[in-house]
Amino acid sequence: DEARRIVENAGTGHFMAPPTNLDELGALASRAALLLGNDSAPRHIAAALGTPTVVPTGATRPENWTLPEPIHKTVHLDIECRPCSSNTCSRKDVACMDMLEPVKVFDVIEDLLK
């Protein structure tokens, strides 16, 4: 619901895909200017089709998940506790994600789309 609200308020040029099967996902990814998401199947499908991808990362080591082509980027904060590679935050605040400003992600997207 939160993602849908963000997309609805984003104006034109933004799209949140409805539930899709793999064929439909591939078709959407092939037509997208860029895919913003987590490191999951949609990202790898988009990458296989040559669509640029941006993935915000938290606790994980971005070098473990960065695709080799320069059109694929990860975005992360450089804070003292990361990368911890943990499923639970020892700080109890998930700062690696909560403090990642949307503008930092947007700047990476903007650079890729130039």
HUPE-V709426 format. One record per pair of residues at least 4 apart in sequence whose ideal C-beta (glycine too) atoms are under 7 Angstrom apart, sorted by the first residue. I is the first residue (numbers start at 0). J is the second residue. Records with the same first field share a line. If there is no record, write none. Layout:
BEGIN
I->J, J
END
This chain:
BEGIN
0->4
1->5
2->6, 15
3->7, 15
4->8
5->9
6->13, 15
9->13
16->27
19->23, 24, 27
20->24
21->25
22->26
23->27
24->28, 41, 44
25->29, 44, 48
26->30
27->31
28->34, 41, 44, 45, 48, 50
29->48, 50
31->45, 50
32->112
33->50, 51, 53, 108, 111, 112
34->41, 42, 45, 50, 52
35->53, 108
36->41, 42, 54
37->54
38->42, 54, 64
40->44
41->45
42->46, 52, 54
43->47
44->48
45->50, 52
46->52, 66, 71
51->70, 71, 111
52->71
53->72, 74, 104, 107, 108, 111
54->73
55->74, 99, 104
56->61, 64, 73, 75
57->93, 95, 96
58->81, 82, 83, 84, 85, 95
59->63, 64, 82, 84
60->82, 84
61->65, 73, 75
64->73
65->71, 73
66->71
70->111
72->107, 111
74->99, 103, 104, 107
76->81, 95, 98, 99
78->94, 95
80->89, 90
81->95
83->89
85->89
88->92, 93
90->94
92->97
93->97
94->98
99->103, 104
101->105
102->106
104->108
105->109
106->110
107->111
108->112
109->113
END
